[in-house]
């Protein structure tokens, strides 16, 4: 990395594992079955990057009703299946992470749970890639994304000013959080959830630049 950046912070879903489309397609399937017709694209537009109460509130706004009975249980069961089976990585992510120098400060700052993140890092053979620097917006801060708190938390833990951190994000909610933190924001648009206009959306939210793959991420950091 160039002298401009002292640390690298990764979002997780859609940045390290290619989970966003499948997850939102399942949400759309559940809501449609409950009488609230929803496409995967609509689910991604409304729910991608959210977790916990923010996710539940977004669903209730979308359907104009309380969360369907059994919805949360079904989502938990789907998560358990994914944790057991694993999810394909975003192309190039494991190789890029594995090549980082051991001395290079890096962290994961995600809306997902620690259990989810650590399980999937294990599936990818990256159990030790981030050491103790794995942070969850559900467990380490009160306000999750789109608030920037999880990124402030990660930068403090790394002992690096947020202004000298580069953040790799993919979702509108995550980009909003990263931009608000004051870090340099790279919008990664390589996951299978990234439609042709996805880059335009996250640039409009303030991402400093786009990367179509991890080779471009490396070039930007150099």
C-alpha positions as MATLAB code, in Angstrom:
seq = 'XXXXXXXXXXXXXXXXXXXXXXXXXXXXXXXXXXXXXXXXXXXXXXXXXXXXXXXXXXXXXXXXXXXXXXXXXXXXXXXXXXXXXXXXXXXXXXXXXXXXXXXXXXXXXXXXXXXXXXXXXXXXXXXXXXXXXXXXXXXXXXXXXXXXXXXXXXXXXXXXXXXXXXXXXXXXXXXXXXXXXXXXXXXXXXXXXXXXXXXXXXXXXXXXXXXXXXXXXXXXXX';
ca = [
       0.000    0.000    0.000;
       1.116    3.551   -0.685;
       2.102    5.882    2.136;
      -1.296    7.541    1.845;
      -3.009    4.601    3.543;
      -1.981    3.052    6.848;
      -4.761    0.455    7.173;
      -7.256   -1.438    5.060;
     -10.783   -2.185    6.285;
     -13.021   -4.715    4.542;
     -16.756   -5.010    4.603;
     -17.608   -8.716    4.430;
     -20.784   -9.752    2.582;
     -20.373   -8.793   -1.055;
     -16.701   -7.922   -0.505;
     -15.182  -11.158    0.821;
     -18.025  -13.660    0.298;
     -20.489  -13.455   -2.584;
     -23.568  -13.707   -0.402;
     -25.676  -10.648   -1.168;
     -27.725  -11.898   -4.109;
     -28.555  -15.286   -2.599;
     -29.492  -13.760    0.745;
     -31.779  -11.123   -0.749;
     -33.314  -13.630   -3.165;
     -34.281  -15.728   -0.151;
     -35.788  -12.691    1.594;
     -37.799  -11.975   -1.559;
     -38.978  -15.591   -1.671;
     -40.149  -15.496    1.954;
     -41.987  -12.188    1.578;
     -43.639  -13.256   -1.674;
     -44.847  -16.462   -0.033;
     -46.411  -14.327    2.720;
     -48.396  -12.304    0.183;
     -45.955   -9.425   -0.283;
     -44.634   -9.831   -3.849;
     -40.953   -8.906   -3.854;
     -38.240   -9.504   -6.439;
     -34.588  -10.151   -5.526;
     -33.758   -6.783   -7.082;
     -36.315   -5.008   -4.885;
     -34.951   -6.809   -1.829;
     -31.437   -5.671   -2.668;
     -32.584   -2.095   -3.253;
     -34.347   -1.957    0.109;
     -32.490   -4.314    2.468;
     -28.930   -4.900    1.257;
     -26.318   -4.107    3.886;
     -28.794   -3.862    6.758;
     -28.882   -6.098    9.830;
     -30.745   -6.512   13.098;
     -33.499   -4.032   13.892;
     -32.646   -1.815   10.909;
     -33.231   -4.808    8.615;
     -36.525   -5.695   10.304;
     -37.717   -2.077   10.198;
     -36.898   -1.818    6.488;
     -38.955   -4.939    5.766;
     -41.905   -3.616    7.764;
     -41.768   -0.329    5.830;
     -41.647   -2.222    2.540;
     -44.614   -4.480    3.252;
     -46.546   -1.939    5.319;
     -47.134   -4.478    8.067;
     -45.385   -6.149   11.020;
     -42.676   -8.683   10.287;
     -44.400  -11.902    9.115;
     -44.692  -14.621   11.727;
     -41.918  -17.137   11.281;
     -39.806  -14.826    9.086;
     -36.964  -14.422   11.547;
     -36.882  -18.143   12.314;
     -36.716  -18.954    8.595;
     -33.862  -16.495    8.098;
     -31.949  -17.984   11.016;
     -32.376  -21.466    9.549;
     -31.088  -20.241    6.194;
     -28.073  -18.669    7.915;
     -27.324  -21.928    9.698;
     -27.372  -23.803    6.401;
     -24.994  -21.260    4.886;
     -22.658  -21.400    7.884;
     -22.504  -25.192    7.637;
     -22.059  -25.338    3.871;
     -20.061  -22.184    3.159;
     -20.520  -19.534    0.460;
     -18.417  -18.867   -2.610;
     -15.923  -16.025   -2.196;
     -16.013  -12.834   -4.186;
     -13.648  -13.495   -7.082;
     -10.073  -12.746   -6.100;
     -10.804  -11.900   -2.463;
      -9.040  -14.841   -0.746;
      -5.951  -14.439   -2.898;
      -5.800  -10.692   -2.319;
      -6.174  -11.068    1.456;
      -3.656  -13.900    1.635;
      -1.028  -11.754   -0.108;
      -1.272   -8.863    2.357;
       1.904   -8.437    4.377;
       1.609   -9.748    7.925;
       2.532   -6.278    9.167;
      -0.213   -4.589    7.145;
      -2.952   -3.379    9.529;
      -6.304   -4.707    8.356;
      -9.765   -5.408    9.768;
     -13.226   -6.648    8.878;
     -16.056   -4.270    9.786;
     -19.369   -5.860    8.866;
     -23.069   -5.748    9.654;
     -23.003   -9.530   10.080;
     -22.414  -11.407   13.323;
     -18.969  -12.490   14.487;
     -20.054  -16.126   14.224;
     -21.035  -15.646   10.575;
     -17.825  -13.837    9.648;
     -15.494  -16.252   11.431;
     -17.253  -19.329   10.044;
     -16.917  -18.139    6.471;
     -13.331  -17.004    6.915;
     -12.707  -20.550    8.119;
     -14.337  -22.018    5.014;
     -11.998  -19.865    2.891;
      -8.893  -20.857    4.848;
      -8.511  -17.315    6.195;
      -9.055  -18.049    9.899;
      -6.043  -16.020   10.990;
      -5.979  -13.418    8.234;
      -7.427  -10.643   10.423;
      -6.340  -11.797   13.872;
      -8.609  -10.242   16.479;
      -9.616   -7.391   14.186;
     -13.047   -8.686   13.199;
     -15.844   -6.321   14.143;
     -19.606   -6.622   13.946;
     -22.071   -3.767   13.731;
     -24.452   -5.949   15.771;
     -22.018   -6.675   18.580;
     -19.404   -3.934   18.858;
     -21.404   -0.725   18.400;
     -24.874    0.521   19.242;
     -25.604    1.968   15.820;
     -24.988   -0.239   12.808;
     -24.540    0.856    9.206;
     -25.465    3.288    7.649;
     -24.029    4.986   10.749;
     -20.210    5.101   10.530;
     -19.659    3.826   14.085;
     -18.343    0.370   13.162;
     -15.665    1.961   10.988;
     -14.632    4.342   13.748;
     -14.438    1.340   16.077;
     -12.218   -0.612   13.687;
      -9.869    2.327   13.100;
      -9.477    2.914   16.831;
      -8.761   -0.766   17.403;
      -6.113   -0.675   14.675;
      -4.710    2.536   16.203;
      -4.868    4.263   12.827;
      -6.617    7.604   12.120;
      -9.737    6.949   10.092;
      -8.521    9.455    7.488;
      -5.602    7.124    6.745;
      -7.798    4.070    6.263;
      -9.025    2.716    2.943;
     -12.395    0.960    3.134;
     -13.650   -1.583    0.597;
     -17.451   -1.538    0.428;
     -20.091   -2.756   -1.985;
     -23.577   -1.827   -0.754;
     -25.273    1.587   -0.682;
     -25.793    1.259    3.084;
     -22.149    0.347    3.639;
     -20.827    3.062    1.336;
     -22.950    5.622    3.185;
     -21.357    4.510    6.467;
     -17.837    4.464    5.057;
     -18.122    7.903    3.454;
     -19.493    9.363    6.694;
     -16.444    8.042    8.549;
     -14.049   10.203    6.554;
     -12.020    7.282    5.179;
     -11.083    6.729    1.535;
     -13.849    4.559    0.075;
     -13.372    2.034   -2.716;
     -16.629    0.755   -4.170;
     -16.176   -2.858   -5.203;
     -18.581   -3.849   -7.990;
     -17.601   -7.437   -8.742;
     -20.164   -9.490   -6.751;
     -23.084  -11.195   -8.482;
     -25.453   -8.673   -6.880;
     -23.902   -5.753   -8.780;
     -26.177   -4.710  -11.644;
     -24.902   -2.543  -14.499;
     -25.859    0.675  -12.688;
     -24.556   -0.392   -9.256;
     -21.342    1.590   -9.590;
     -23.249    4.761  -10.463;
     -25.357    4.378   -7.346;
     -22.446    4.075   -4.952;
     -20.454    6.840   -6.643;
     -23.500    9.079   -6.175;
     -23.349    8.251   -2.452;
     -19.785    9.508   -2.224;
     -17.480    6.549   -2.886;
     -14.167    7.967   -4.033;
     -13.600    5.404   -6.763;
     -14.764    2.062   -8.146;
     -12.946   -1.241   -8.563;
     -14.280   -3.923  -10.869;
     -12.069   -6.600   -9.339;
      -9.337   -7.087   -6.748;
      -6.590   -6.369   -9.261;
      -8.020   -2.874   -9.552;
      -8.226   -2.610   -5.762;
      -4.511   -3.393   -5.571;
      -3.689   -0.805   -8.237;
      -5.711    1.853   -6.432;
      -3.958    1.161   -3.126;
      -0.551    1.386   -4.754;
];
